[in-house]
Amino acid sequence: MQREKPPEVLLCGLYQRSQIPQDHKLSKLDNLDNTRKGNMPAFHLLAAYSDEPGYKRELSVVDLSQAFARFFMRVGLPHDVPLLRS
């Protein structure tokens, strides 16, 4: 990004497993596994990593707002689909 500056950059929340509050739905192992399987579309699971010396990351969750994702998927569409009539 330093060489060629993109016109836009998309950011999202990234939370380590230890940062997830106990009362959050992702604090339950079953829900983390459903996230891993892709059954919770608002979240994405990143594996823990410690292969490089001096760099560790525990199991982490990417939080993508589903409403934002729906909006983002529509980027580039100049018009809504017209009302369908029979």
C-alpha positions in Angstrom: 0.0 0.0 0.0 3.0 2.3 0.3 3.9 2.1 -3.4 0.5 2.5 -4.8 -2.1 4.1 -2.6 -5.5 2.4 -3.1 -8.6 4.6 -3.3 -10.2 2.8 -0.4 -9.3 0.5 2.4 -11.7 -1.8 4.2 -11.1 -2.5 7.9 -12.9 -4.8 10.3 -12.7 -5.8 13.9 -10.3 -8.6 14.9 -10.6 -10.1 18.3 -8.4 -12.7 20.0 -10.3 -15.5 21.7 -9.2 -14.3 25.1 -10.8 -10.9 24.4 -14.3 -12.3 23.7 -16.6 -11.5 26.7 -18.1 -14.5 28.5 -21.6 -13.4 27.7 -20.9 -13.1 23.9 -22.3 -15.9 21.7 -18.7 -16.6 20.4 -17.5 -17.5 23.9 -19.2 -20.9 23.4 -17.1 -23.6 21.7 -20.1 -24.8 19.6 -20.5 -21.3 18.1 -16.8 -21.0 17.4 -17.0 -24.3 15.6 -20.0 -23.1 13.6 -18.0 -20.0 12.7 -15.2 -22.3 11.5 -17.6 -24.2 9.4 -18.9 -21.0 7.8 -22.4 -21.2 9.5 -22.1 -17.8 11.2 -21.6 -15.5 8.2 -21.0 -12.3 10.3 -17.8 -13.8 11.6 -14.6 -15.5 10.3 -12.2 -17.6 12.3 -8.4 -17.3 12.0 -6.3 -20.1 13.2 -3.7 -19.7 16.0 -0.2 -19.1 14.7 3.2 -19.4 16.3 5.5 -20.8 13.5 7.7 -17.8 13.3 10.0 -16.8 16.2 8.7 -13.7 17.9 5.3 -13.8 16.4 2.3 -15.4 18.0 -1.4 -15.0 17.4 -4.1 -17.0 19.3 -7.3 -18.2 17.7 -9.0 -15.0 16.5 -12.3 -13.9 15.1 -12.9 -11.4 12.4 -16.1 -9.4 12.9 -17.7 -8.4 9.6 -21.1 -6.7 10.0 -23.6 -8.7 7.9 -25.5 -5.5 7.1 -22.3 -3.9 5.8 -21.4 -7.0 3.8 -24.8 -6.9 2.1 -24.2 -3.2 1.2 -20.6 -4.0 0.1 -21.8 -6.8 -2.3 -24.0 -4.2 -4.0 -21.1 -1.8 -4.8 -21.0 -1.2 -8.5 -24.7 -1.8 -9.2 -26.1 1.3 -10.7 -29.8 0.5 -10.2 -32.0 -1.7 -8.0 -33.7 -4.6 -9.5 -37.1 -3.3 -10.7 -40.3 -4.6 -9.1 -41.2 -7.9 -10.8 -44.8 -8.1 -12.1 -46.6 -11.1 -13.5 
